[in-house]
């Protein structure tokens, strides 16, 4: 698949179930020369393990590992993205195509987008391949709609303030909330008492260790990083909000 100059694809592999990879994602993983991952090695990369279950032949391909530190330190993060983009661009300069794997969708709180920006600004070809977002898979797993009629849907990062969570109306999706579950749980219990809401959550959606919490009281405060919480307004049998 190599040309004079390679091309990079930011590929969403979905939330965990390998059967949720799109046909396009599977094709490009098979066709690309190199696999990129946001981890120190393929054995520690969740996105790689998901893709391997859908495309076993991925193991025969070389891997460019781009470890991204779990930190809010902008300097450390920028250094990691700079180093990673340089390693990827070396492959592109050699005419190799790269399938860079991302959990969920690459446009939603994904580390790849920092690499994507650097690589496209350097003049290389790039393309984003949509994947099933974790919050859509979570809503399907618990069997509820994210939005009905004129309801708003708010996608919030795990580090957002509890004040922001309380202030919004409609459906609130809190992504990657592991590490703050205890604090968030207390806030949600208070909200349930007076604001007419329902709360559910799924940890590790689509993976072998998936856990569904249908009641906020059951939510494990040690729940991991891949925990998605859905806060919805109570609805009647016809889907209207109950005030």
Buried (B, 14 or more C-beta within 10 A) or exposed (E): BBEEBBBBBBBBBBBBBBEBBBEBBBBBBBEBBBBBBBBEEBEEBBBBBBBBBBBEEBEEBEBBBBBBEEEEEEEEBEEBBEEBBEBBBEBBEEBBBBBBBBBBBBBBBBBBBBBBEBBEEBEBBBEBBBBBBBBBBBBBBBEBBBEBEEBEBBBBEBEBEBEEBBEBEBBBBBBBBBBBBEEBBEBBEEBBEEBBBBBBBBBBBBBEEBBBBBEBEEBBEEBBEBBBBBBBBEBEEEEEBEE
